Amino acid sequence: MPARLIASAVAAAAVAWFALVTLAPELPPALAALVYAAGGFVCHQRPERSFHWHGEQLAVCARCTGIYLGACSAALLAPLPPSVYARWTTPPARVARLLATAAVPTVATVIAEWAGWWSAPSIVRAATGVLLGVAGAVVVVAAITYGECLPRAAAARPPHTPPPQTPT
């Protein structure tokens, strides 16, 4: 299966999951129950830290909603030429910096909350999650589509060629 097709399928799945999470209060009860249960595997689902739609809590907290919105938005880069996002994902060390930089606001709010210094409002939690979701999706799309996260030696090797052996 071509890598761009896989990346497009991942993008479609990200969009579908974000739609399910945000529309969960409006879904038929059986489907909504499945979405809330799936959300519960990855999220604490605390009502005071979640967005609500028509008085009903979404399937995940505000931070997770932001992460999924960011991932959904950035995953839509999959069909675009690699020049659009390659500068953020090449070389592999840049990937680590991208993810670390995007995680800083989320980590800062989590530490502030755990330390009791500040309880971030839901919109701040969501905004920091969007940054992390975008960075994660850019990296995943680049890795699937163009192998930009692989070390150059591994990416340059022809398929089904074993790595070079080091003398023992």
C-alpha distance (Angstrom), angle and dihedral (degrees) to the residues before:
residue distance angle dihedral
M1 . . .
P2 3.82 . .
A3 3.79 115.2 .
R4 3.81 93.6 -126.0
L5 3.81 89.7 55.7
I6 3.81 90.1 51.5
A7 3.81 90.6 48.5
S8 3.81 89.8 49.3
A9 3.81 90.2 50.9
V10 3.81 89.9 50.6
A11 3.82 88.9 49.8
A12 3.80 91.0 50.3
A13 3.80 90.6 49.0
A14 3.82 90.6 50.4
V15 3.80 91.3 51.1
A16 3.81 91.8 46.2
W17 3.83 92.9 49.0
F18 3.80 92.3 48.5
A19 3.82 89.8 49.7
L20 3.81 91.6 49.5
V21 3.81 92.8 47.6
T22 3.78 94.5 49.4
L23 3.79 96.4 39.5
A24 3.82 95.6 43.1
P25 3.82 93.6 109.7
E26 3.81 89.5 57.6
L27 3.80 98.5 43.6
P28 3.80 124.3 103.2
P29 3.82 108.6 -83.2
A30 3.82 97.1 -107.8
L31 3.80 93.7 49.6
A32 3.81 91.7 42.4
A33 3.81 90.1 53.0
L34 3.82 90.0 54.1
V35 3.82 92.3 48.6
Y36 3.82 92.7 48.5
A37 3.81 90.4 47.3
A38 3.82 92.1 49.7
G39 3.81 90.0 46.8
G40 3.79 89.3 51.5
F41 3.82 90.9 61.8
V42 3.81 91.8 63.5
C43 3.79 104.1 24.2
H44 3.79 139.2 51.4
Q45 3.85 89.9 -135.7
R46 3.81 92.9 -152.3
P47 3.83 107.6 177.0
E48 3.82 94.5 -140.4
R49 3.81 89.5 56.1
S50 3.78 96.9 44.8
F51 3.76 137.5 83.4
H52 3.78 118.1 -115.8
W53 3.80 131.0 -146.9
H54 3.80 117.5 -155.7
G55 3.79 88.8 -18.1
E56 3.81 94.4 -50.2
Q57 3.81 123.7 111.7
L58 3.80 118.3 -117.2
A59 3.80 117.6 -117.3
V60 3.83 93.8 -101.1
C61 3.80 136.8 27.7
A62 3.80 124.1 -89.4
R63 3.83 93.7 -96.8
C64 3.81 92.4 51.8
T65 3.81 90.0 45.1
G66 3.81 88.1 54.7
I67 3.80 92.5 47.7
Y68 3.80 91.0 51.1
L69 3.82 91.9 45.9
G70 3.81 90.4 51.4
A71 3.79 93.1 45.5
C72 3.80 91.2 46.7
S73 3.81 92.0 49.6
A74 3.80 96.0 46.2
A75 3.80 94.0 41.6
L76 3.77 86.9 65.1
L77 3.82 85.6 72.7
A78 3.81 87.8 76.1
P79 3.82 96.2 95.8
L80 3.82 93.6 44.1
P81 3.81 123.4 95.8
P82 3.81 114.0 -87.8
S83 3.81 91.4 -115.2
V84 3.82 87.6 75.4
Y85 3.81 93.8 67.1
A86 3.81 106.6 5.9
R87 3.80 92.6 97.3
W88 3.83 89.0 65.2
T89 3.77 95.6 48.3
T90 3.80 105.1 40.5
P91 3.03 124.7 113.1
P92 3.82 104.5 25.7
A93 3.82 91.6 -119.1
R94 3.79 87.7 63.8
V95 3.81 88.8 57.9
A96 3.79 90.4 59.1
R97 3.81 90.9 49.0
L98 3.81 91.6 47.8
L99 3.79 92.7 52.3
A100 3.81 94.1 42.0
T101 3.79 92.7 48.9
A102 3.80 92.4 47.2
A103 3.81 90.8 48.9
V104 3.82 95.2 53.0
P105 3.83 96.9 83.7
T106 3.81 92.3 46.1
V107 3.80 92.9 47.2
A108 3.82 90.8 46.6
T109 3.81 92.8 53.9
V110 3.81 92.1 45.2
I111 3.81 91.6 50.9
A112 3.81 91.4 46.3
E113 3.81 90.4 51.0
W114 3.81 94.9 45.8
A115 3.81 91.2 47.5
G116 3.80 90.7 50.0
W117 3.81 93.0 -121.9
W118 3.80 97.2 119.2
S119 3.75 138.6 -0.8
A120 3.79 104.7 -146.4
P121 3.80 116.1 -140.8
S122 3.80 116.9 -115.3
I123 3.80 93.3 -103.6
V124 3.84 90.5 57.5
R125 3.80 91.1 47.8
A126 3.79 89.7 50.5
A127 3.81 93.6 46.9
T128 3.80 92.6 52.2
G129 3.80 89.0 47.1
V130 3.81 91.4 52.7
L131 3.81 90.3 58.8
L132 3.79 91.8 50.8
G133 3.80 92.7 45.1
V134 3.80 92.8 50.6
A135 3.80 92.6 49.8
G136 3.78 92.9 46.9
A137 3.79 93.5 48.9
V138 3.81 93.5 47.4
V139 3.78 89.5 53.6
V140 3.82 93.5 46.2
V141 3.81 93.5 47.5
A142 3.80 91.5 48.5
A143 3.80 92.0 46.7
I144 3.80 93.9 49.7
T145 3.76 98.1 40.3
Y146 3.75 105.3 36.1
G147 3.79 109.0 8.9
E148 3.79 89.2 -121.9
C149 3.79 92.3 148.2
L150 3.78 93.8 58.0
P151 3.79 121.7 94.8
R152 3.79 109.8 -98.8
A153 3.82 93.6 -114.3
A154 3.82 91.5 55.8
A155 3.79 93.9 43.6
A156 3.83 92.6 48.4
R157 3.83 94.9 51.0
P158 3.81 114.9 100.3
P159 3.81 114.2 -110.3
H160 3.80 116.6 -83.1
T161 3.79 92.1 17.1
P162 3.79 113.1 132.3
P163 3.80 116.9 -127.2
P164 3.79 116.0 -97.3
Q165 3.79 114.2 -86.1
T166 3.78 119.5 -121.6
P167 3.79 117.3 -139.2
T168 3.79 114.5 -104.7
